[in-house]
Amino acid sequence: VGEEVLLKCSFRSSSPITQSLLVDWTYRPLTGGQMETVFHYQSIPHPTTAGRFKDRISWAGNVANGDASITIQSPELSDNGTFICSVKNPPDV
């Protein structure tokens, strides 16, 4: 609680990394409920502009190195839940 946390995500692709590469981070609270997209990356980072993680998620990855990690600033116990990293690099999915 209170210390920046790194959520690591690494990937490999059989296709060259291009501008088409997409990274989506989704979150579901521990209590259940709807999945929500909390971070999107396509060429540049697109942090969420609404919801519990607004202004608290930063891009920490480097897609050229197979890294799609993010950081969360000022985490709280209520942020506990399932975080899923999804990477698509067409035509490799």
C-alpha positions in Angstrom: 0.0 0.0 0.0 1.3 3.4 -0.9 4.4 2.2 -2.8 4.5 2.2 -6.6 4.0 -1.4 -7.9 5.3 -2.9 -11.2 3.0 -5.3 -13.0 5.3 -7.3 -15.3 4.2 -8.6 -18.6 6.5 -10.2 -21.1 5.7 -11.6 -24.6 7.3 -13.2 -27.6 6.1 -12.9 -31.2 6.9 -14.8 -34.3 6.2 -11.7 -36.3 8.3 -8.5 -36.3 7.1 -5.8 -33.9 5.2 -3.1 -35.9 2.9 -0.1 -35.3 0.0 -2.6 -35.3 1.1 -4.1 -32.0 -1.7 -3.7 -29.3 -1.4 -4.1 -25.6 -4.5 -4.1 -23.3 -4.5 -4.4 -19.6 -7.8 -5.3 -17.9 -8.8 -5.5 -14.3 -11.5 -7.3 -12.3 -12.0 -6.5 -8.6 -11.4 -9.3 -6.1 -15.1 -9.0 -5.3 -16.0 -9.9 -8.9 -17.9 -7.8 -11.4 -17.1 -6.5 -14.8 -13.7 -6.5 -16.4 -12.5 -3.0 -17.1 -9.7 -1.8 -19.4 -7.2 0.1 -17.4 -4.5 0.6 -20.0 -4.1 0.5 -23.8 -0.9 0.8 -25.8 -0.7 1.2 -29.6 2.4 3.0 -30.8 2.1 5.2 -27.7 0.7 4.6 -24.2 -3.0 5.4 -23.6 -3.7 5.3 -19.9 -7.3 5.2 -18.7 -9.1 8.5 -18.4 -11.8 7.2 -16.0 -12.3 4.8 -13.2 -10.3 3.8 -10.1 -7.0 3.9 -11.9 -7.3 7.3 -13.6 -4.0 9.1 -13.4 -2.3 6.3 -11.5 -1.1 3.9 -14.3 2.1 4.5 -16.3 3.7 2.6 -19.1 6.9 0.8 -18.0 7.4 -1.4 -21.0 9.5 -1.6 -24.1 7.8 -3.6 -26.8 11.0 -3.9 -28.8 12.3 -6.0 -25.9 9.0 -8.0 -25.4 8.0 -6.0 -22.4 4.5 -4.7 -21.8 4.7 -3.9 -18.1 2.9 -1.1 -16.3 3.2 0.6 -12.9 0.5 1.7 -10.5 1.1 4.7 -8.3 -0.3 4.9 -4.8 -1.9 1.4 -4.7 -4.6 0.8 -2.1 -5.9 -2.5 -0.7 -9.1 -1.9 -2.6 -7.1 -2.2 -5.9 -6.6 -5.9 -5.2 -7.9 -8.1 -8.0 -7.0 -9.8 -11.2 -4.9 -7.9 -13.8 -4.6 -9.4 -17.3 -2.1 -8.3 -19.9 -3.1 -9.1 -23.5 -0.7 -8.5 -26.4 -1.6 -8.8 -30.1 1.0 -8.3 -32.9 -0.8 -9.0 -36.2 -0.7 -11.4 -37.8 0.6 -13.1 -34.7 -2.1 -13.2 -32.0 
